[in-house]
Amino acid sequence: MSKRRVFDIDFPDAEPPAAEPAPTSEPRRGPMAAAISENAAALEERKAVEASIRAENDRLAHEHVRLKKEGLITDLIPLSAIRADKLTRDRKPGRDEDLDELKASIRAVGLSNPIRVEQVGEGVYELVQGFRRLTAFQELLDETGDEAYARIPAGLMAHGEELELLYRRMVDENLVRRDISFAEMAQLARGYIADPETSAQDADEALLALFGSLSRQKRSYIKHFMVLLDAIGSHLKFPEAIPRALGLSLEKRLVSEPGAPAKVRSALAAALVSTPDAELAVLREHVSPAPVPKKAAQPKPTGAAKTTFRQDVKGGTVRCAASEGRIEMRIARDFSNVDRHRLEEAVKAFFRELDG
């Protein structure tokens, strides 16, 4: 047998083995360790994002509370969800004669100034400011049936504001009105004292709490009207129509003359007045005190004044002349502009000093 020849096959030289990596100080991590590390980093990032979201939510919550406290958050509130019995209103009972003008404005351009309410329960709100606007919306809804008037724009106030502050907010809004009368302000002050949830015990405390921004003189006028309303208010139909001068004069008689309140009440009841002018006519008849029986005429003093002198005072020089039953003081000043009550107090002080 012939021997098979074997051919040698030349293969290329094999690549040299890869160099061994240089040893490092960190141990080589396996796939599990790498996954754990990546998960931990993701958790840290998530926590940071959550903390950022919580901080933003806290900031927004505080801002919401601030805006709500200022009544700057506005919503459309159903009329049926609004009550108006927490505060004593300074408006007289009955319909406001100027309400039609307000309704016409709302029809034309909408409500430009939202009312203010305080949430007192789930879906229940208490009116703080805007009684006329609320009434106008209610009348528009009743007249037109348009559901657009079933909800009214309202500024939401934070719940729990002190009652005194709520009263003051209402008063400050109403003082902007030029037509608010002393009788209306007096009625509010009387209601404030009667409210068991307020701390006012008398007229002075109520006037200071409600009308602290007014001058002392105006608060004095309101106090006089409070006395007038206490005496005959139950028989008045149009107290807001009483001018300041008439009210002060009438109050003086009611206080100084025994039986005067009963007489005025009887006169008002008998007159059956139906208009402000008719009621004012009845009141004017009772301003002057009852006539005093005339005494025998006294002879007029004759002759020159027994005492004459001049006295320098603030505003000029007073010329004085005194005689039996008479004293005169003359100075370049118009006393008709001085409030009558101040003149009366000055006269009393003058005689107190003489008799001192």
PLY file of the C-alpha trace (Angstrom):
ply
format ascii 1.0
element vertex 356
property float x
property float y
property float z
element edge 355
property int vertex1
property int vertex2
end_header
0.00 0.00 0.00
1.17 3.35 -0.78
1.48 5.65 2.11
-0.95 8.76 2.05
0.94 11.90 1.91
0.07 14.38 4.55
0.15 18.07 3.57
0.98 20.60 6.26
-1.31 23.61 6.38
0.18 26.88 7.42
-2.12 28.94 9.72
-1.44 32.60 10.50
0.05 33.27 13.84
-2.56 33.70 16.56
-3.08 37.24 17.99
-1.11 37.80 21.11
-3.17 37.57 24.31
-4.71 40.83 25.52
-2.74 42.65 28.10
-3.92 42.25 31.61
-5.74 45.40 32.91
-3.79 47.39 35.37
-4.83 46.66 38.88
-7.05 49.37 40.47
-7.79 50.27 44.04
-11.61 49.87 43.55
-12.92 46.37 43.49
-14.78 45.41 40.36
-18.60 45.67 40.85
-20.94 43.11 39.55
-24.21 43.77 37.68
-26.30 43.55 40.88
-24.24 46.16 42.68
-24.47 48.51 39.69
-28.26 48.14 39.59
-28.55 48.86 43.31
-26.41 51.96 42.94
-28.48 53.26 40.02
-31.73 52.64 41.93
-30.43 54.52 44.97
-29.52 57.49 42.80
-32.99 57.45 41.23
-34.60 57.38 44.68
-32.54 60.37 45.81
-33.54 62.31 42.70
-37.20 61.42 43.27
-37.03 62.59 46.88
-35.53 65.89 45.75
-38.34 66.37 43.21
-41.01 65.50 45.80
-39.49 67.97 48.29
-39.52 70.66 45.62
-43.19 69.95 44.82
-44.15 70.04 48.51
-42.35 73.37 48.96
-44.18 74.81 45.95
-47.52 73.50 47.23
-46.86 75.07 50.65
-46.04 78.37 49.01
-49.20 78.26 46.91
-51.28 77.30 49.95
-49.95 80.25 51.95
-50.55 82.55 49.00
-54.10 81.21 48.68
-54.76 81.90 52.35
-53.35 85.43 52.03
-55.45 86.22 48.97
-58.53 84.75 50.62
-57.94 86.84 53.72
-57.83 89.94 51.55
-60.98 88.87 49.70
-59.07 88.73 46.41
-60.21 85.24 45.42
-63.42 85.53 43.44
-65.91 82.83 42.54
-69.46 82.62 41.22
-71.66 81.81 44.23
-75.31 80.68 43.90
-77.70 83.27 45.35
-79.47 80.49 47.24
-76.24 79.70 49.13
-75.81 83.24 50.51
-77.29 84.36 53.84
-77.42 87.95 55.08
-78.32 87.70 58.74
-74.97 87.74 60.56
-74.55 91.52 60.56
-77.07 94.21 61.42
-77.52 96.25 58.24
-77.53 100.04 58.22
-80.11 100.14 55.44
-83.73 100.84 56.31
-86.28 98.08 55.84
-87.98 98.06 52.47
-86.81 98.51 48.93
-84.01 100.92 48.04
-85.26 103.57 45.63
-81.91 103.64 43.78
-81.91 99.89 43.14
-83.29 100.28 39.61
-80.25 102.28 38.55
-77.95 99.57 39.89
-79.93 96.88 38.05
-79.69 98.83 34.80
-75.93 99.08 35.22
-75.63 95.34 35.89
-77.69 94.57 32.77
-75.47 96.82 30.66
-71.94 96.06 31.88
-72.26 93.36 34.53
-71.14 93.60 38.15
-67.84 95.47 38.30
-67.42 95.19 42.08
-67.95 91.68 43.52
-69.69 91.24 46.85
-67.75 89.77 49.79
-68.77 86.62 51.60
-67.44 84.38 54.34
-67.84 80.62 54.07
-69.61 79.37 57.19
-70.37 75.79 56.15
-70.30 73.35 53.28
-71.74 75.35 50.41
-73.08 78.07 52.76
-71.83 81.68 52.74
-72.51 84.70 54.93
-72.70 88.13 53.29
-70.18 90.67 54.58
-70.39 93.44 51.96
-72.77 94.07 49.07
-76.37 93.85 50.30
-77.68 96.13 47.52
-75.77 94.21 44.82
-77.10 90.91 46.13
-80.65 92.30 46.16
-80.25 93.60 42.60
-79.16 90.17 41.34
-82.10 88.51 43.12
-84.58 90.92 41.54
-83.04 90.47 38.09
-83.31 86.70 38.44
-86.95 86.95 39.55
-87.85 89.36 36.74
-86.01 87.69 33.85
-85.58 84.07 34.85
-82.11 84.32 33.29
-79.79 81.82 34.98
-76.93 84.26 34.41
-78.23 86.10 37.50
-78.55 82.93 39.60
-74.87 83.18 40.56
-73.09 86.33 41.67
-69.35 87.18 41.63
-68.13 87.12 45.22
-64.80 87.66 46.93
-64.16 84.78 49.33
-62.92 85.87 52.74
-61.14 83.69 55.26
-63.48 82.11 57.78
-63.28 83.21 61.39
-62.55 86.93 61.07
-63.56 88.82 64.20
-67.13 90.10 64.10
-65.98 93.63 64.94
-63.75 93.62 61.85
-66.60 92.39 59.65
-68.79 95.24 60.91
-66.00 97.72 60.25
-65.54 96.42 56.69
-69.24 96.97 56.03
-69.16 100.46 57.57
-66.07 101.55 55.64
-67.72 100.50 52.40
-70.93 102.37 53.21
-69.13 105.53 54.29
-68.01 105.91 50.70
-71.65 106.55 49.83
-72.44 110.23 50.06
-76.10 109.69 50.80
-75.77 107.66 53.98
-77.63 109.51 56.71
-76.98 110.02 60.40
-80.12 108.00 61.16
-78.78 105.00 59.20
-75.46 105.17 61.02
-77.26 105.53 64.34
-79.41 102.49 63.55
-76.30 100.43 62.81
-74.69 101.52 66.09
-77.82 100.54 68.03
-77.85 97.14 66.33
-74.16 96.71 67.10
-74.78 97.21 70.82
-77.74 94.83 70.74
-75.71 92.11 68.99
-74.75 89.65 71.77
-71.56 88.66 69.94
-70.03 92.15 70.05
-68.21 93.59 73.04
-69.73 97.10 72.94
-71.67 97.96 76.08
-72.73 101.53 75.31
-73.02 104.09 72.55
-69.49 105.47 72.94
-67.89 102.03 72.56
-70.05 101.21 69.54
-69.34 104.53 67.83
-65.60 104.20 68.37
-65.57 100.63 67.06
-67.66 101.39 63.97
-66.90 105.00 63.14
-63.42 105.52 64.56
-62.30 107.13 61.30
-64.95 109.88 61.58
-64.38 113.11 63.46
-65.45 113.40 67.07
-68.11 115.92 66.05
-69.73 113.53 63.57
-69.73 110.72 66.12
-71.49 113.14 68.48
-74.18 113.76 65.85
-74.68 110.00 65.42
-75.03 109.64 69.18
-77.78 112.28 69.25
-79.62 110.43 66.48
-79.31 107.22 68.52
-81.17 108.97 71.35
-83.80 110.18 68.88
-84.34 106.66 67.51
-84.56 105.23 71.03
-87.35 107.71 71.78
-89.49 107.65 68.61
-87.74 105.32 66.13
-90.49 102.70 66.23
-92.95 105.28 64.80
-90.69 106.63 62.05
-91.13 105.35 58.50
-88.43 107.48 56.84
-85.75 108.17 59.48
-83.02 108.36 56.82
-84.70 111.51 55.44
-84.25 113.52 58.66
-81.66 116.29 58.10
-78.94 116.76 60.68
-80.19 120.12 62.00
-83.78 118.92 62.38
-82.68 115.71 64.08
-80.51 117.54 66.61
-83.24 120.06 67.42
-85.85 117.35 67.79
-83.59 115.23 69.99
-83.01 118.20 72.28
-86.74 118.61 72.88
-87.28 114.88 73.37
-84.64 114.88 76.09
-85.41 118.17 77.80
-89.22 118.19 77.85
-91.06 115.55 79.89
-93.73 113.83 77.85
-92.38 115.07 74.51
-91.56 111.59 73.13
-95.13 110.39 73.73
-96.53 113.50 72.04
-94.37 113.06 68.94
-95.18 109.36 68.71
-98.89 110.11 68.93
-98.62 112.79 66.26
-96.79 110.43 63.90
-99.33 107.66 64.45
-102.26 110.00 63.83
-100.75 111.55 60.69
-100.57 108.24 58.77
-97.75 109.65 56.63
-96.82 107.93 53.38
-93.96 110.12 52.13
-90.73 111.45 53.65
-91.85 115.05 53.21
-95.09 114.41 55.10
-93.23 112.82 57.97
-90.71 115.67 58.10
-93.59 118.16 58.28
-94.92 116.40 61.39
-91.50 116.41 63.02
-90.93 120.10 62.30
-94.15 120.93 64.13
-92.64 119.40 67.27
-89.17 120.90 67.14
-89.93 124.09 69.07
-90.44 123.60 72.81
-93.95 124.00 74.18
-94.83 127.64 74.76
-94.08 128.91 78.25
-96.77 131.03 79.93
-95.91 134.66 79.57
-94.87 136.53 82.66
-95.79 140.09 83.40
-93.74 142.41 81.29
-90.67 143.62 83.08
-89.64 147.21 82.65
-86.69 147.52 80.36
-83.54 148.69 82.02
-82.85 152.34 81.38
-79.75 154.36 81.46
-76.24 153.57 80.40
-74.51 150.26 81.06
-72.98 150.01 84.49
-69.88 148.15 83.31
-68.04 148.30 80.00
-64.63 146.88 79.08
-62.62 145.28 76.33
-60.94 141.89 76.44
-58.33 140.57 74.01
-59.01 136.95 73.05
-57.88 134.58 70.33
-59.25 136.02 67.12
-59.61 139.65 68.18
-60.93 141.99 70.84
-64.28 141.52 72.58
-66.24 144.62 73.62
-68.37 143.87 76.64
-71.22 145.79 78.22
-73.01 144.61 81.36
-76.09 146.07 83.05
-79.06 144.86 85.03
-80.49 141.74 83.37
-78.28 142.08 80.34
-74.76 141.40 79.08
-73.45 142.00 75.58
-70.28 140.77 73.89
-69.29 142.01 70.45
-66.46 140.71 68.22
-65.85 140.47 64.48
-66.91 136.85 64.15
-69.86 135.02 62.57
-71.37 132.92 65.37
-74.08 131.51 63.09
-71.55 128.99 61.80
-70.86 127.59 65.27
-72.74 124.45 66.21
-75.62 125.28 68.52
-74.64 122.62 71.04
-71.18 124.14 71.35
-72.71 127.57 71.94
-74.93 126.12 74.64
-71.97 124.51 76.38
-70.07 127.80 76.18
-72.97 129.68 77.82
-73.18 127.08 80.58
-69.43 127.33 81.17
-69.75 131.14 81.29
-72.36 131.06 84.07
-70.54 128.31 85.93
-67.54 130.59 86.04
-69.64 133.54 87.23
-71.23 131.46 89.97
-67.99 129.70 90.83
0 1
1 2
2 3
3 4
4 5
5 6
6 7
7 8
8 9
9 10
10 11
11 12
12 13
13 14
14 15
15 16
16 17
17 18
18 19
19 20
20 21
21 22
22 23
23 24
24 25
25 26
26 27
27 28
28 29
29 30
30 31
31 32
32 33
33 34
34 35
35 36
36 37
37 38
38 39
39 40
40 41
41 42
42 43
43 44
44 45
45 46
46 47
47 48
48 49
49 50
50 51
51 52
52 53
53 54
54 55
55 56
56 57
57 58
58 59
59 60
60 61
61 62
62 63
63 64
64 65
65 66
66 67
67 68
68 69
69 70
70 71
71 72
72 73
73 74
74 75
75 76
76 77
77 78
78 79
79 80
80 81
81 82
82 83
83 84
84 85
85 86
86 87
87 88
88 89
89 90
90 91
91 92
92 93
93 94
94 95
95 96
96 97
97 98
98 99
99 100
100 101
101 102
102 103
103 104
104 105
105 106
106 107
107 108
108 109
109 110
110 111
111 112
112 113
113 114
114 115
115 116
116 117
117 118
118 119
119 120
120 121
121 122
122 123
123 124
124 125
125 126
126 127
127 128
128 129
129 130
130 131
131 132
132 133
133 134
134 135
135 136
136 137
137 138
138 139
139 140
140 141
141 142
142 143
143 144
144 145
145 146
146 147
147 148
148 149
149 150
150 151
151 152
152 153
153 154
154 155
155 156
156 157
157 158
158 159
159 160
160 161
161 162
162 163
163 164
164 165
165 166
166 167
167 168
168 169
169 170
170 171
171 172
172 173
173 174
174 175
175 176
176 177
177 178
178 179
179 180
180 181
181 182
182 183
183 184
184 185
185 186
186 187
187 188
188 189
189 190
190 191
191 192
192 193
193 194
194 195
195 196
196 197
197 198
198 199
199 200
200 201
201 202
202 203
203 204
204 205
205 206
206 207
207 208
208 209
209 210
210 211
211 212
212 213
213 214
214 215
215 216
216 217
217 218
218 219
219 220
220 221
221 222
222 223
223 224
224 225
225 226
226 227
227 228
228 229
229 230
230 231
231 232
232 233
233 234
234 235
235 236
236 237
237 238
238 239
239 240
240 241
241 242
242 243
243 244
244 245
245 246
246 247
247 248
248 249
249 250
250 251
251 252
252 253
253 254
254 255
255 256
256 257
257 258
258 259
259 260
260 261
261 262
262 263
263 264
264 265
265 266
266 267
267 268
268 269
269 270
270 271
271 272
272 273
273 274
274 275
275 276
276 277
277 278
278 279
279 280
280 281
281 282
282 283
283 284
284 285
285 286
286 287
287 288
288 289
289 290
290 291
291 292
292 293
293 294
294 295
295 296
296 297
297 298
298 299
299 300
300 301
301 302
302 303
303 304
304 305
305 306
306 307
307 308
308 309
309 310
310 311
311 312
312 313
313 314
314 315
315 316
316 317
317 318
318 319
319 320
320 321
321 322
322 323
323 324
324 325
325 326
326 327
327 328
328 329
329 330
330 331
331 332
332 333
333 334
334 335
335 336
336 337
337 338
338 339
339 340
340 341
341 342
342 343
343 344
344 345
345 346
346 347
347 348
348 349
349 350
350 351
351 352
352 353
353 354
354 355
